[in-house]
């Protein structure tokens, strides 16, 4: 049996094995009475744990597809047993649901975008996935804080909470934003379940189908399906070394007004570009003049490792047009799903209303634990540790790129964040490079994921260094460099 295992799929491996064998049986390629390989032999062939194969066999046996006998092995069941089970399954599958246009849009994007962040095996080099490394999580400190909060206020925190968010956390965030010259009292801050929900609530609150929404190109990959769901008309603006091209932005706005602008001025995802102060001032003037709200996604503002900090665009806002988003996902734990939106009171009230009828409120216990964790100084201490580690990794990656990549390849040099952007000669396809890299256990994210336009990003890719140590960086970049050179030679010949 030739069974192909997709180790990056969200579908468990045992489920993939089970469905493959069931398909062979139903197609008649495995006849009744046929003997299957032993669980040990199949596990060795597939390179998986024996328990994984046993689980697949057991479920197939429970469904009537297989029968096992001690000392004799595992066999495909007799025809009458199989037909009974198969007919039941076919009846259950006769119904064909009609999905919404929004769901169809999501399905289209899922086919275009490959998720590469699902593995943490030691034999893989993960330049994919903009997520912090679990080994760096301050787990024990957070556990102590969580236990303390639960012990002292558990009953209160397990009740329903305010849709706008836990007040002490909003007050802490308000005081923290002062460091960045942002004035946002607690009543102008809403706690959301991750930045992704923040984006969704803003879209739901401020846009209607066919409204024009301006984004950077390339842009945050997970933003694109949200835009497609809300059926807005997307206007992409190119991103250069200084961020969004403001000349083109003004040109587009002069041609036709827009409803919303989305931007990442700090450590732009995926390019790593940071917008300079003069451009931020100009951006504020542009959105104020055209009276268009701008979403400033400052998801990595606490992760500057080098260079002089630049105040957020929100700090320059005097008209209330800037909607500011931040998160604890990149500097602390992605899994707690706690982020925030700061905006004018009028906008916040509408966002809170939308959240109330979405999930009512963000996990109250997590909000309280994060508040205590931050107030006790643990968050800042953790950030200082991250700065030292990732500053070294960033330098290691830049040195390796300079040493191993051919001169025809260029890359960005961000002052912070977890990623940089690589641009190869146009004749080299990042998808082809990824296929070769996978054979060596190396993963990165091809550029096409970050573009609304289907034909863009072919020769670019994002490299993340948040989940790779120094040795993995050296090894991975050396292999990628040799593979790029190989592809370049093929295009010449």
Buried (B, 14 or more C-beta within 10 A) or exposed (E): BEBEBEEBEEEEBBBBBBBBBBEBBBEEEBEBEBEBBBBEEBBEEBEBEBEBBBBBBBBBBEBBBBBBEEEEEBBBBEEEBBEEBBEEBEEEEEEEEEEEEBEEBBEEBEEEBBBBBBBEEEEBBBBBBBBBBEEBBBEEBBEBBBEEBBEEBEEEBEEEBBBBBBBBBBBBBBEBBEEBEBEBEBEBBBBBBBBBBBBBBBBBBBBEEEBBBBBBBBBBBBBBBBBBBBBBBBBBBEBEEBBBBBEBBBEBBEEEEBBBBBBBBBBBBBBBBBBBEEBBEBBBBBBBEBEBBBBBBBBBBBBBBEEEEBBBBBBBBEEBBBBBBBBBBBBBBBEBBBBBBBBBEEBBBBBBBBBEEBEEBBBBBBBBBBBBBBBBEBBEEBEEEBBEBBBBBBBBBBEBBEEBBEEEBEBBBBBBBBBBBBBBBEEBBBBBBBEBBBEBBBBBBBBBBBBBEEEBBBBBBBBBBBBBBBEBBBBBBBBBBBBBBEBBEEEEE
